[in-house]
Amino acid sequence: MPVLAVLSGGKIDGKVIAQSVRLEVKEAVDALKREGILPCLATILVGDDPASATYVRNKHKACQEAGIATDDHRLSASITQEELGRLVDSLNCNDRVHGILVQLPLPDHLDSFEIISKMLPSKDVDGLTPSSAGLLSMGRAPFAACTPSGIMRMLDYHNVDLRGRHVVVINRSNLIGRPLYHMLLARDATVTTCHSKTKDLARHTRLADVIVTAVGNRAKFLLTRDMIKDGAVIIDVAITRHEGRLAGDADYEDVIQKASLVTPVPGGVGPMTVAMLLRNTVAAAELARAGR
């Protein structure tokens, strides 16, 4: 029976699924090490934003657990565009580095698009360069953005058949909504992209078999049971602090009474994003091995 036909709510446990990905990564890392190759991820953190620092620290910890080396670059918020560009250039030329991650957002005086565009597509483990984005739209990208990749892995884990299904994505960012659109389309889903200018959003969500929501502002948007249809799958990407605790866009306890599957926040999509970053880094090392 297709998952979407099940009316009783169930949790999509991102921690469990992420662990299965990490085990695959560890096996691939061990295989590369036997050939004398140590996968390495270079991270660039500009400024002292606490949230960004936490994200980078968690990524380093995950790399360490998987046996992936890290090359950590923590830079002053006053760094210039030229200085940051030279660092990216140097990492592009460093054969020891297989993946490059620029932690976003960058300070306002820096042009994020220009910096991201400098990365070699073969080291773009976040899937954000113009080359990666364009190839993804054609189904040819070597790496796809980590959060959308994690979402697809979660749907596969629960055998959610996307063929002919109506998927509503409430996000149009380069990190989530745009790449996810192409990944869903490649699976023969019918995809509707909604955003801050969409009129009567609930009319769209009530028609959706799958809803992926990534707004992150409870004051402006809350997904509730009356906004979904029976048996829908809800993927909640957002993470924000609400009434003293972490929460997403969906009222979890409310929608799980009507949905077939729901991701919790925290413990849903978040762990998958990090796991897919590890997977992309190993894949970059494997590509470098093949081309050497």
C-alpha positions as protocol buffer text, in pm:
chain_id: "A"
residue {
  index: 1
  type: MET
  ca { x: 0 y: 0 z: 0 }
}
residue {
  index: 2
  type: PRO
  ca { x: 150 y: 342 z: -90 }
}
residue {
  index: 3
  type: VAL
  ca { x: 255 y: 551 z: 207 }
}
residue {
  index: 4
  type: LEU
  ca { x: 28 y: 833 z: 97 }
}
residue {
  index: 5
  type: ALA
  ca { x: -278 y: 611 z: 146 }
}
residue {
  index: 6
  type: VAL
  ca { x: -202 y: 556 z: 515 }
}
residue {
  index: 7
  type: LEU
  ca { x: -404 y: 788 z: 737 }
}
residue {
  index: 8
  type: SER
  ca { x: -246 y: 725 z: 1077 }
}
residue {
  index: 9
  type: GLY
  ca { x: 43 y: 959 z: 1155 }
}
residue {
  index: 10
  type: GLY
  ca { x: 404 y: 843 z: 1171 }
}
residue {
  index: 11
  type: LYS
  ca { x: 733 y: 1015 z: 1247 }
}
residue {
  index: 12
  type: ILE
  ca { x: 1013 y: 1037 z: 992 }
}
residue {
  index: 13
  type: ASP
  ca { x: 1317 y: 990 z: 1214 }
}
residue {
  index: 14
  type: GLY
  ca { x: 1596 y: 1188 z: 1051 }
}
residue {
  index: 15
  type: LYS
  ca { x: 1851 y: 1069 z: 1304 }
}
residue {
  index: 16
  type: VAL
  ca { x: 1797 y: 703 z: 1212 }
}
residue {
  index: 17
  type: ILE
  ca { x: 1808 y: 768 z: 837 }
}
residue {
  index: 18
  type: ALA
  ca { x: 2114 y: 993 z: 873 }
}
residue {
  index: 19
  type: GLN
  ca { x: 2292 y: 719 z: 1063 }
}
residue {
  index: 20
  type: SER
  ca { x: 2237 y: 479 z: 774 }
}
residue {
  index: 21
  type: VAL
  ca { x: 2395 y: 735 z: 538 }
}
residue {
  index: 22
  type: ARG
  ca { x: 2688 y: 785 z: 776 }
}
residue {
  index: 23
  type: LEU
  ca { x: 2754 y: 413 z: 782 }
}
residue {
  index: 24
  type: GLU
  ca { x: 2770 y: 412 z: 403 }
}
residue {
  index: 25
  type: VAL
  ca { x: 3007 y: 709 z: 415 }
}
residue {
  index: 26
  type: LYS
  ca { x: 3233 y: 540 z: 670 }
}
residue {
  index: 27
  type: GLU
  ca { x: 3262 y: 231 z: 448 }
}
residue {
  index: 28
  type: ALA
  ca { x: 3349 y: 448 z: 146 }
}
residue {
  index: 29
  type: VAL
  ca { x: 3606 y: 644 z: 348 }
}
residue {
  index: 30
  type: ASP
  ca { x: 3771 y: 323 z: 466 }
}
residue {
  index: 31
  type: ALA
  ca { x: 3789 y: 198 z: 106 }
}
residue {
  index: 32
  type: LEU
  ca { x: 3955 y: 522 z: -9 }
}
residue {
  index: 33
  type: LYS
  ca { x: 4202 y: 512 z: 278 }
}
residue {
  index: 34
  type: ARG
  ca { x: 4310 y: 164 z: 170 }
}
residue {
  index: 35
  type: GLU
  ca { x: 4409 y: 326 z: -159 }
}
residue {
  index: 36
  type: GLY
  ca { x: 4603 y: 599 z: 21 }
}
residue {
  index: 37
  type: ILE
  ca { x: 4335 y: 867 z: -24 }
}
residue {
  index: 38
  type: LEU
  ca { x: 4209 y: 1068 z: 274 }
}
residue {
  index: 39
  type: PRO
  ca { x: 3888 y: 1260 z: 190 }
}
residue {
  index: 40
  type: CYS
  ca { x: 3917 y: 1621 z: 306 }
}
residue {
  index: 41
  type: LEU
  ca { x: 3658 y: 1896 z: 350 }
}
residue {
  index: 42
  type: ALA
  ca { x: 3771 y: 2259 z: 371 }
}
residue {
  index: 43
  type: THR
  ca { x: 3534 y: 2491 z: 557 }
}
residue {
  index: 44
  type: ILE
  ca { x: 3530 y: 2870 z: 547 }
}
residue {
  index: 45
  type: LEU
  ca { x: 3361 y: 3062 z: 828 }
}
residue {
  index: 46
  type: VAL
  ca { x: 3364 y: 3442 z: 808 }
}
residue {
  index: 47
  type: GLY
  ca { x: 3281 y: 3643 z: 1120 }
}
residue {
  index: 48
  type: ASP
  ca { x: 3157 y: 3532 z: 1460 }
}
residue {
  index: 49
  type: ASP
  ca { x: 2789 y: 3454 z: 1409 }
}
residue {
  index: 50
  type: PRO
  ca { x: 2707 y: 3200 z: 1683 }
}
residue {
  index: 51
  type: ALA
  ca { x: 2465 y: 2995 z: 1472 }
}
residue {
  index: 52
  type: SER
  ca { x: 2711 y: 2968 z: 1184 }
}
residue {
  index: 53
  type: ALA
  ca { x: 2990 y: 2871 z: 1423 }
}
residue {
  index: 54
  type: THR
  ca { x: 2771 y: 2596 z: 1568 }
}
residue {
  index: 55
  type: TYR
  ca { x: 2686 y: 2463 z: 1222 }
}
residue {
  index: 56
  type: VAL
  ca { x: 3053 y: 2447 z: 1123 }
}
residue {
  index: 57
  type: ARG
  ca { x: 3148 y: 2283 z: 1453 }
}
residue {
  index: 58
  type: ASN
  ca { x: 2883 y: 2015 z: 1401 }
}
residue {
  index: 59
  type: LYS
  ca { x: 3007 y: 1951 z: 1048 }
}
residue {
  index: 60
  type: HIS
  ca { x: 3363 y: 1910 z: 1172 }
}
residue {
  index: 61
  type: LYS
  ca { x: 3249 y: 1669 z: 1439 }
}
residue {
  index: 62
  type: ALA
  ca { x: 3057 y: 1464 z: 1184 }
}
residue {
  index: 63
  type: CYS
  ca { x: 3362 y: 1456 z: 955 }
}
residue {
  index: 64
  type: GLN
  ca { x: 3581 y: 1336 z: 1238 }
}
residue {
  index: 65
  type: GLU
  ca { x: 3340 y: 1054 z: 1322 }
}
residue {
  index: 66
  type: ALA
  ca { x: 3335 y: 946 z: 956 }
}
residue {
  index: 67
  type: GLY
  ca { x: 3713 y: 960 z: 920 }
}
residue {
  index: 68
  type: ILE
  ca { x: 3707 y: 1263 z: 688 }
}
residue {
  index: 69
  type: ALA
  ca { x: 3985 y: 1519 z: 734 }
}
residue {
  index: 70
  type: THR
  ca { x: 3897 y: 1888 z: 772 }
}
residue {
  index: 71
  type: ASP
  ca { x: 4077 y: 2207 z: 675 }
}
residue {
  index: 72
  type: ASP
  ca { x: 3932 y: 2480 z: 895 }
}
residue {
  index: 73
  type: HIS
  ca { x: 3945 y: 2848 z: 792 }
}
residue {
  index: 74
  type: ARG
  ca { x: 3797 y: 3097 z: 1039 }
}
residue {
  index: 75
  type: LEU
  ca { x: 3822 y: 3451 z: 913 }
}
residue {
  index: 76
  type: SER
  ca { x: 3758 y: 3800 z: 1043 }
}
residue {
  index: 77
  type: ALA
  ca { x: 3430 y: 3963 z: 946 }
}
residue {
  index: 78
  type: SER
  ca { x: 3639 y: 4247 z: 800 }
}
residue {
  index: 79
  type: ILE
  ca { x: 3799 y: 4028 z: 531 }
}
residue {
  index: 80
  type: THR
  ca { x: 3778 y: 4178 z: 183 }
}
residue {
  index: 81
  type: GLN
  ca { x: 3620 y: 4024 z: -125 }
}
residue {
  index: 82
  type: GLU
  ca { x: 3964 y: 3991 z: -284 }
}
residue {
  index: 83
  type: GLU
  ca { x: 4118 y: 3818 z: 18 }
}
residue {
  index: 84
  type: LEU
  ca { x: 3835 y: 3569 z: 44 }
}
residue {
  index: 85
  type: GLY
  ca { x: 3850 y: 3505 z: -328 }
}
residue {
  index: 86
  type: ARG
  ca { x: 4221 y: 3428 z: -306 }
}
residue {
  index: 87
  type: LEU
  ca { x: 4155 y: 3173 z: -32 }
}
residue {
  index: 88
  type: VAL
  ca { x: 3898 y: 2995 z: -248 }
}
residue {
  index: 89
  type: ASP
  ca { x: 4144 y: 2997 z: -537 }
}
residue {
  index: 90
  type: SER
  ca { x: 4412 y: 2840 z: -318 }
}
residue {
  index: 91
  type: LEU
  ca { x: 4175 y: 2566 z: -203 }
}
residue {
  index: 92
  type: ASN
  ca { x: 4078 y: 2497 z: -563 }
}
residue {
  index: 93
  type: CYS
  ca { x: 4446 y: 2432 z: -638 }
}
residue {
  index: 94
  type: ASN
  ca { x: 4506 y: 2219 z: -329 }
}
residue {
  index: 95
  type: ASP
  ca { x: 4491 y: 1854 z: -436 }
}
residue {
  index: 96
  type: ARG
  ca { x: 4460 y: 1746 z: -73 }
}
residue {
  index: 97
  type: VAL
  ca { x: 4123 y: 1925 z: -46 }
}
residue {
  index: 98
  type: HIS
  ca { x: 3833 y: 1741 z: -211 }
}
residue {
  index: 99
  type: GLY
  ca { x: 3539 y: 1956 z: -100 }
}
residue {
  index: 100
  type: ILE
  ca { x: 3495 y: 2324 z: -17 }
}
residue {
  index: 101
  type: LEU
  ca { x: 3213 y: 2459 z: 200 }
}
residue {
  index: 102
  type: VAL
  ca { x: 3156 y: 2833 z: 246 }
}
residue {
  index: 103
  type: GLN
  ca { x: 2928 y: 2878 z: 545 }
}
residue {
  index: 104
  type: LEU
  ca { x: 2644 y: 3112 z: 455 }
}
residue {
  index: 105
  type: PRO
  ca { x: 2535 y: 3380 z: 506 }
}
residue {
  index: 106
  type: LEU
  ca { x: 2847 y: 3590 z: 456 }
}
residue {
  index: 107
  type: PRO
  ca { x: 2871 y: 3944 z: 596 }
}
residue {
  index: 108
  type: ASP
  ca { x: 2680 y: 4201 z: 393 }
}
residue {
  index: 109
  type: HIS
  ca { x: 2987 y: 4361 z: 234 }
}
residue {
  index: 110
  type: LEU
  ca { x: 3082 y: 4032 z: 64 }
}
residue {
  index: 111
  type: ASP
  ca { x: 2927 y: 3909 z: -261 }
}
residue {
  index: 112
  type: SER
  ca { x: 2824 y: 3550 z: -186 }
}
residue {
  index: 113
  type: PHE
  ca { x: 2745 y: 3470 z: -548 }
}
residue {
  index: 114
  type: GLU
  ca { x: 3090 y: 3576 z: -664 }
}
residue {
  index: 115
  type: ILE
  ca { x: 3262 y: 3371 z: -393 }
}
residue {
  index: 116
  type: ILE
  ca { x: 3052 y: 3060 z: -455 }
}
residue {
  index: 117
  type: SER
  ca { x: 3107 y: 3095 z: -830 }
}
residue {
  index: 118
  type: LYS
  ca { x: 3483 y: 3078 z: -779 }
}
residue {
  index: 119
  type: MET
  ca { x: 3467 y: 2722 z: -648 }
}
residue {
  index: 120
  type: LEU
  ca { x: 3554 y: 2440 z: -881 }
}
residue {
  index: 121
  type: PRO
  ca { x: 3235 y: 2243 z: -954 }
}
residue {
  index: 122
  type: SER
  ca { x: 3431 y: 1926 z: -872 }
}
residue {
  index: 123
  type: LYS
  ca { x: 3479 y: 2057 z: -516 }
}
residue {
  index: 124
  type: ASP
  ca { x: 3134 y: 2214 z: -477 }
}
residue {
  index: 125
  type: VAL
  ca { x: 2999 y: 1969 z: -220 }
}
residue {
  index: 126
  type: ASP
  ca { x: 2713 y: 2206 z: -135 }
}
residue {
  index: 127
  type: GLY
  ca { x: 2593 y: 2202 z: -496 }
}
residue {
  index: 128
  type: LEU
  ca { x: 2563 y: 2582 z: -511 }
}
residue {
  index: 129
  type: THR
  ca { x: 2784 y: 2694 z: -800 }
}
residue {
  index: 130
  type: PRO
  ca { x: 2610 y: 2812 z: -1119 }
}
residue {
  index: 131
  type: SER
  ca { x: 2753 y: 2507 z: -1295 }
}
residue {
  index: 132
  type: SER
  ca { x: 2610 y: 2268 z: -1035 }
}
residue {
  index: 133
  type: ALA
  ca { x: 2271 y: 2440 z: -1038 }
}
residue {
  index: 134
  type: GLY
  ca { x: 2253 y: 2432 z: -1417 }
}
residue {
  index: 135
  type: LEU
  ca { x: 2359 y: 2069 z: -1442 }
}
residue {
  index: 136
  type: LEU
  ca { x: 2104 y: 1974 z: -1176 }
}
residue {
  index: 137
  type: SER
  ca { x: 1826 y: 2117 z: -1392 }
}
residue {
  index: 138
  type: MET
  ca { x: 1946 y: 1880 z: -1666 }
}
residue {
  index: 139
  type: GLY
  ca { x: 1985 y: 1582 z: -1434 }
}
residue {
  index: 140
  type: ARG
  ca { x: 2365 y: 1582 z: -1469 }
}
residue {
  index: 141
  type: ALA
  ca { x: 2498 y: 1746 z: -1150 }
}
residue {
  index: 142
  type: PRO
  ca { x: 2781 y: 1559 z: -974 }
}
residue {
  index: 143
  type: PHE
  ca { x: 2658 y: 1696 z: -642 }
}
residue {
  index: 144
  type: ALA
  ca { x: 2321 y: 1832 z: -535 }
}
residue {
  index: 145
  type: ALA
  ca { x: 2248 y: 2069 z: -247 }
}
residue {
  index: 146
  type: CYS
  ca { x: 2264 y: 1882 z: 81 }
}
residue {
  index: 147
  type: THR
  ca { x: 1925 y: 1962 z: 232 }
}
residue {
  index: 148
  type: PRO
  ca { x: 1724 y: 1871 z: -81 }
}
residue {
  index: 149
  type: SER
  ca { x: 1935 y: 1556 z: -118 }
}
residue {
  index: 150
  type: GLY
  ca { x: 1855 y: 1466 z: 241 }
}
residue {
  index: 151
  type: ILE
  ca { x: 1484 y: 1521 z: 180 }
}
residue {
  index: 152
  type: MET
  ca { x: 1490 y: 1288 z: -119 }
}
residue {
  index: 153
  type: ARG
  ca { x: 1673 y: 1024 z: 84 }
}
residue {
  index: 154
  type: MET
  ca { x: 1406 y: 1046 z: 357 }
}
residue {
  index: 155
  type: LEU
  ca { x: 1127 y: 999 z: 105 }
}
residue {
  index: 156
  type: ASP
  ca { x: 1309 y: 702 z: -46 }
}
residue {
  index: 157
  type: TYR
  ca { x: 1365 y: 549 z: 298 }
}
residue {
  index: 158
  type: HIS
  ca { x: 990 y: 548 z: 355 }
}
residue {
  index: 159
  type: ASN
  ca { x: 913 y: 430 z: 0 }
}
residue {
  index: 160
  type: VAL
  ca { x: 713 y: 740 z: -87 }
}
residue {
  index: 161
  type: ASP
  ca { x: 629 y: 703 z: -455 }
}
residue {
  index: 162
  type: LEU
  ca { x: 650 y: 1048 z: -613 }
}
residue {
  index: 163
  type: ARG
  ca { x: 537 y: 954 z: -963 }
}
residue {
  index: 164
  type: GLY
  ca { x: 237 y: 1165 z: -1054 }
}
residue {
  index: 165
  type: ARG
  ca { x: 208 y: 1299 z: -699 }
}
residue {
  index: 166
  type: HIS
  ca { x: 144 y: 1665 z: -629 }
}
residue {
  index: 167
  type: VAL
  ca { x: 426 y: 1815 z: -422 }
}
residue {
  index: 168
  type: VAL
  ca { x: 405 y: 2167 z: -281 }
}
residue {
  index: 169
  type: VAL
  ca { x: 738 y: 2327 z: -187 }
}
residue {
  index: 170
  type: ILE
  ca { x: 706 y: 2640 z: 28 }
}
residue {
  index: 171
  type: ASN
  ca { x: 1047 y: 2789 z: -47 }
}
residue {
  index: 172
  type: ARG
  ca { x: 1226 y: 2922 z: -355 }
}
residue {
  index: 173
  type: SER
  ca { x: 1582 y: 2969 z: -224 }
}
residue {
  index: 174
  type: ASN
  ca { x: 1895 y: 2846 z: -399 }
}
residue {
  index: 175
  type: LEU
  ca { x: 1968 y: 2627 z: -96 }
}
residue {
  index: 176
  type: ILE
  ca { x: 1636 y: 2443 z: -81 }
}
residue {
  index: 177
  type: GLY
  ca { x: 1343 y: 2529 z: -305 }
}
residue {
  index: 178
  type: ARG
  ca { x: 1506 y: 2564 z: -645 }
}
residue {
  index: 179
  type: PRO
  ca { x: 1726 y: 2252 z: -637 }
}
residue {
  index: 180
  type: LEU
  ca { x: 1449 y: 2048 z: -474 }
}
residue {
  index: 181
  type: TYR
  ca { x: 1214 y: 2145 z: -756 }
}
residue {
  index: 182
  type: HIS
  ca { x: 1443 y: 1985 z: -1014 }
}
residue {
  index: 183
  type: MET
  ca { x: 1505 y: 1675 z: -802 }
}
residue {
  index: 184
  type: LEU
  ca { x: 1133 y: 1619 z: -756 }
}
residue {
  index: 185
  type: LEU
  ca { x: 1062 y: 1682 z: -1122 }
}
residue {
  index: 186
  type: ALA
  ca { x: 1322 y: 1420 z: -1213 }
}
residue {
  index: 187
  type: ARG
  ca { x: 1113 y: 1172 z: -1009 }
}
residue {
  index: 188
  type: ASP
  ca { x: 802 y: 1253 z: -1214 }
}
residue {
  index: 189
  type: ALA
  ca { x: 631 y: 1453 z: -941 }
}
residue {
  index: 190
  type: THR
  ca { x: 404 y: 1746 z: -1023 }
}
residue {
  index: 191
  type: VAL
  ca { x: 567 y: 2034 z: -836 }
}
residue {
  index: 192
  type: THR
  ca { x: 417 y: 2363 z: -719 }
}
residue {
  index: 193
  type: THR
  ca { x: 657 y: 2621 z: -575 }
}
residue {
  index: 194
  type: CYS
  ca { x: 502 y: 2860 z: -322 }
}
residue {
  index: 195
  type: HIS
  ca { x: 661 y: 3163 z: -157 }
}
residue {
  index: 196
  type: SER
  ca { x: 593 y: 3488 z: 25 }
}
residue {
  index: 197
  type: LYS
  ca { x: 396 y: 3633 z: -267 }
}
residue {
  index: 198
  type: THR
  ca { x: 175 y: 3326 z: -321 }
}
residue {
  index: 199
  type: LYS
  ca { x: -192 y: 3405 z: -280 }
}
residue {
  index: 200
  type: ASP
  ca { x: -414 y: 3174 z: -72 }
}
residue {
  index: 201
  type: LEU
  ca { x: -133 y: 2939 z: 26 }
}
residue {
  index: 202
  type: ALA
  ca { x: -368 y: 2703 z: 208 }
}
residue {
  index: 203
  type: ARG
  ca { x: -554 y: 2636 z: -117 }
}
residue {
  index: 204
  type: HIS
  ca { x: -231 y: 2488 z: -257 }
}
residue {
  index: 205
  type: THR
  ca { x: -134 y: 2290 z: 51 }
}
residue {
  index: 206
  type: ARG
  ca { x: -476 y: 2126 z: 80 }
}
residue {
  index: 207
  type: LEU
  ca { x: -423 y: 1973 z: -266 }
}
residue {
  index: 208
  type: ALA
  ca { x: -74 y: 1842 z: -195 }
}
residue {
  index: 209
  type: ASP
  ca { x: 25 y: 1478 z: -148 }
}
residue {
  index: 210
  type: VAL
  ca { x: 360 y: 1594 z: -15 }
}
residue {
  index: 211
  type: ILE
  ca { x: 439 y: 1931 z: 147 }
}
residue {
  index: 212
  type: VAL
  ca { x: 794 y: 2056 z: 197 }
}
residue {
  index: 213
  type: THR
  ca { x: 793 y: 2371 z: 404 }
}
residue {
  index: 214
  type: ALA
  ca { x: 1092 y: 2595 z: 483 }
}
residue {
  index: 215
  type: VAL
  ca { x: 968 y: 2936 z: 594 }
}
residue {
  index: 216
  type: GLY
  ca { x: 1118 y: 2962 z: 942 }
}
residue {
  index: 217
  type: ASN
  ca { x: 899 y: 3239 z: 1078 }
}
residue {
  index: 218
  type: ARG
  ca { x: 617 y: 3128 z: 1308 }
}
residue {
  index: 219
  type: ALA
  ca { x: 486 y: 3484 z: 1326 }
}
residue {
  index: 220
  type: LYS
  ca { x: 412 y: 3473 z: 952 }
}
residue {
  index: 221
  type: PHE
  ca { x: 337 y: 3110 z: 884 }
}
residue {
  index: 222
  type: LEU
  ca { x: 219 y: 2799 z: 1068 }
}
residue {
  index: 223
  type: LEU
  ca { x: 114 y: 2479 z: 894 }
}
residue {
  index: 224
  type: THR
  ca { x: -184 y: 2327 z: 1071 }
}
residue {
  index: 225
  type: ARG
  ca { x: -410 y: 2025 z: 1026 }
}
residue {
  index: 226
  type: ASP
  ca { x: -682 y: 2220 z: 846 }
}
residue {
  index: 227
  type: MET
  ca { x: -427 y: 2314 z: 575 }
}
residue {
  index: 228
  type: ILE
  ca { x: -343 y: 1956 z: 468 }
}
residue {
  index: 229
  type: LYS
  ca { x: -534 y: 1664 z: 322 }
}
residue {
  index: 230
  type: ASP
  ca { x: -569 y: 1319 z: 476 }
}
residue {
  index: 231
  type: GLY
  ca { x: -256 y: 1107 z: 437 }
}
residue {
  index: 232
  type: ALA
  ca { x: -24 y: 1385 z: 322 }
}
residue {
  index: 233
  type: VAL
  ca { x: 350 y: 1362 z: 384 }
}
residue {
  index: 234
  type: ILE
  ca { x: 495 y: 1666 z: 563 }
}
residue {
  index: 235
  type: ILE
  ca { x: 866 y: 1751 z: 541 }
}
residue {
  index: 236
  type: ASP
  ca { x: 941 y: 2039 z: 777 }
}
residue {
  index: 237
  type: VAL
  ca { x: 1277 y: 2197 z: 695 }
}
residue {
  index: 238
  type: ALA
  ca { x: 1241 y: 2511 z: 906 }
}
residue {
  index: 239
  type: ILE
  ca { x: 1399 y: 2553 z: 1245 }
}
residue {
  index: 240
  type: THR
  ca { x: 1324 y: 2848 z: 1470 }
}
residue {
  index: 241
  type: ARG
  ca { x: 1285 y: 2920 z: 1840 }
}
residue {
  index: 242
  type: HIS
  ca { x: 922 y: 2934 z: 1952 }
}
residue {
  index: 243
  type: GLU
  ca { x: 807 y: 2972 z: 2312 }
}
residue {
  index: 244
  type: GLY
  ca { x: 1151 y: 2880 z: 2442 }
}
residue {
  index: 245
  type: ARG
  ca { x: 1206 y: 2568 z: 2231 }
}
residue {
  index: 246
  type: LEU
  ca { x: 1306 y: 2473 z: 1879 }
}
residue {
  index: 247
  type: ALA
  ca { x: 1021 y: 2433 z: 1633 }
}
residue {
  index: 248
  type: GLY
  ca { x: 953 y: 2419 z: 1261 }
}
residue {
  index: 249
  type: ASP
  ca { x: 679 y: 2553 z: 1036 }
}
residue {
  index: 250
  type: ALA
  ca { x: 435 y: 2275 z: 1118 }
}
residue {
  index: 251
  type: ASP
  ca { x: 236 y: 2226 z: 1436 }
}
residue {
  index: 252
  type: TYR
  ca { x: 372 y: 1873 z: 1472 }
}
residue {
  index: 253
  type: GLU
  ca { x: 125 y: 1737 z: 1728 }
}
residue {
  index: 254
  type: ASP
  ca { x: -163 y: 1876 z: 1524 }
}
residue {
  index: 255
  type: VAL
  ca { x: -66 y: 1769 z: 1170 }
}
residue {
  index: 256
  type: ILE
  ca { x: 53 y: 1421 z: 1268 }
}
residue {
  index: 257
  type: GLN
  ca { x: -309 y: 1335 z: 1350 }
}
residue {
  index: 258
  type: LYS
  ca { x: -399 y: 1377 z: 982 }
}
residue {
  index: 259
  type: ALA
  ca { x: -74 y: 1323 z: 788 }
}
residue {
  index: 260
  type: SER
  ca { x: 74 y: 984 z: 703 }
}
residue {
  index: 261
  type: LEU
  ca { x: 433 y: 1093 z: 774 }
}
residue {
  index: 262
  type: VAL
  ca { x: 581 y: 1402 z: 940 }
}
residue {
  index: 263
  type: THR
  ca { x: 936 y: 1511 z: 1018 }
}
residue {
  index: 264
  type: PRO
  ca { x: 988 y: 1641 z: 1372 }
}
residue {
  index: 265
  type: VAL
  ca { x: 1189 y: 1953 z: 1455 }
}
residue {
  index: 266
  type: PRO
  ca { x: 1453 y: 1901 z: 1575 }
}
residue {
  index: 267
  type: GLY
  ca { x: 1557 y: 1550 z: 1468 }
}
residue {
  index: 268
  type: GLY
  ca { x: 1414 y: 1553 z: 1118 }
}
residue {
  index: 269
  type: VAL
  ca { x: 1579 y: 1717 z: 819 }
}
residue {
  index: 270
  type: GLY
  ca { x: 1872 y: 1868 z: 1012 }
}
residue {
  index: 271
  type: PRO
  ca { x: 2071 y: 1547 z: 1064 }
}
residue {
  index: 272
  type: MET
  ca { x: 2016 y: 1456 z: 699 }
}
residue {
  index: 273
  type: THR
  ca { x: 2176 y: 1778 z: 574 }
}
residue {
  index: 274
  type: VAL
  ca { x: 2501 y: 1700 z: 754 }
}
residue {
  index: 275
  type: ALA
  ca { x: 2493 y: 1335 z: 645 }
}
residue {
  index: 276
  type: MET
  ca { x: 2455 y: 1432 z: 279 }
}
residue {
  index: 277
  type: LEU
  ca { x: 2744 y: 1677 z: 309 }
}
residue {
  index: 278
  type: LEU
  ca { x: 2963 y: 1387 z: 420 }
}
residue {
  index: 279
  type: ARG
  ca { x: 2833 y: 1178 z: 131 }
}
residue {
  index: 280
  type: ASN
  ca { x: 2911 y: 1454 z: -121 }
}
residue {
  index: 281
  type: THR
  ca { x: 3261 y: 1498 z: 19 }
}
residue {
  index: 282
  type: VAL
  ca { x: 3339 y: 1130 z: -23 }
}
residue {
  index: 283
  type: ALA
  ca { x: 3192 y: 1138 z: -373 }
}
residue {
  index: 284
  type: ALA
  ca { x: 3422 y: 1434 z: -454 }
}
residue {
  index: 285
  type: ALA
  ca { x: 3721 y: 1233 z: -334 }
}
residue {
  index: 286
  type: GLU
  ca { x: 3612 y: 940 z: -550 }
}
residue {
  index: 287
  type: LEU
  ca { x: 3582 y: 1170 z: -854 }
}
residue {
  index: 288
  type: ALA
  ca { x: 3930 y: 1308 z: -788 }
}
residue {
  index: 289
  type: ARG
  ca { x: 4066 y: 953 z: -768 }
}
residue {
  index: 290
  type: ALA
  ca { x: 3905 y: 864 z: -1099 }
}
residue {
  index: 291
  type: GLY
  ca { x: 4056 y: 1169 z: -1267 }
}
residue {
  index: 292
  type: ARG
  ca { x: 4407 y: 1150 z: -1135 }
}
